[in-house]
Amino acid sequence: MSQTDSLIAIEKAEVGYREGFSNGHYNNHQKFSPAVPGLEWSQNQAWCQTFQSWAFQQAGVKGLAPVTASCPTAVNWYKSSSRFSYYPAIGAMVFFGPSGGQHVGLVYEYDAHYAYTIEGNTNANGSSEGNGVYLKKRARRDSHLYGYGLPKFSEWIITADPGLKDKPGYTYMTAASSHGESDALSVADVEEALPWMSSNQLAWAATHPTAEEQATENGDGTTADAVALLQDALEKVMGVAPGDPYSVFEAETQELFERFRTEKLGCSGADSHGVPGTQELVELGKQSELFNVRAGSSPAAEQLWVSLNQVVWASAHSAREERAQPGGDASPKADVALVQDGLERVMHTDVADERGIFETATQNLYDEFRRTMLHLSGSDAVGTPGMQSLTELGQRAGLFRVRTGFPVGVTTDAAGLDAMGQIDPKQVTFHRCTPEGTLEDWVAQASTAAGVQASSHWVKGFRTAVARESSGNPNACNLWDANAKTPPGFSKVKDFGDGYLGDGRIVRLNGSLTHFQCSRGIVQCIPQTFAQRHAPGTSVNIYDPVACIAAAMRYVRTRYGVAVDGSDLAKKVQQFDPNRPPHGY
């Protein structure tokens, strides 16, 4: 029997083993720690990695893996030996969680979509803390799966890594299975690990309108998946399904979740309302036995924007030309830096190029991302970044969203403004914004996004208008004037701004339903105007000051004919003129 098959046979023979049970719960007391010299101290602690050290010792291949109880130590051991991959292999150790530091198993079979594993210190739900040894079915594309350590078996190791197909010691196969004597335990015996819900994605869905939620429904592990899991769990635990569309988080899903808080968790008062929290979701997952919970990708509302046009431009120009571009958040360098950060996070390696400069190392790693993570090949896996792959990178890294944006150096005249950036009013979002920087910074960024020439005229004008419209509060929402209504064809929206009442009071809305057409943001746009004049590459959140200012720039350019450098802004629009009294615009 080969080294690989011996190891797998030993681990499969342990399937069904359970750790000690006392005082009504499992206690991490197991047989493996005392049997591994040097790891006796690890008794009564998490033992998934200790189990692997024990198995390698029992199979007589102790030198092919680190003797350790620590997953991070094992990951670093394989990386330092240049035996780490992001593709499965037969007999490979598979690591889970951030940097592979939370959990480990052993691969005995894989195909294009799944890795089949033997894991210690897990349970029927597949969580990293458990009670015994189980067979598991793990989705290869699950972001919780970090990567694989490849032991140096004497008979070579079978791997799905195409980068290793021509190297000694490796046999390349797109799908493979072990052939040990214990294969009576087939794939049919495997318990598929429960899916992971991202609490961040769920919170994002809970604070956004239906149109925006549905726009995210592509690929695995999206907000739609998180909401669908939540609705299934609520139906199972509460005995009734929410009336909202499946995978869309709206009023009835929120109401049923609040019933779950009150009836199943015993919450009351303020604790029974608001956006679902991580611990509450953990409890729902346990009671329904339908999902596990982790933070997951950052909510899209909190992510930055990357301009596809900027990245494409940078990929096609020399480092000298890229360096010559002005700095700032709207420059190609800022976009490229985000792409590089995303590549480093997803591919677990450093980009050798200068930060913000798209050259050979960035291109090569981007191509490897397409081959490795997106399973593209041929011409689809090389060349200029495209919208689909860049969007996928942003989602997997949890760092950014993608828009086409303005090409480098482009400004537009008033006649051309409406053709770029316009969105449906129902795409506008109303989540609270905590921006960094000053008003001058926001005006400069908005100038680039709006395609106008940055100047002191714009700064002076907006300094006046902002003071008059919102007193400088990006989250201002006017609840009392004539605009505060919901026109036909629209509905009230969940709002997270600061509601200004007619008597001077300010209330924190915290998701309350407000009229759609309220004037909002740092320069008090109504959603319809914000959507019509929306600047490409900026947030669709009306409370984002850069997006709100950019939309206002485009509005005064088209309605009042203000010059591209803003030199006649104060003259043409009274609300922007400090020498005249306030006046609506």
Summary of the structure (lengths in Angstrom):
residues: 585
radius of gyration: 27.8
end to end distance: 82.1
largest distance: 90.7
contacts: 1925
relative contact order: 0.07
helix: 39%
strand: 15%
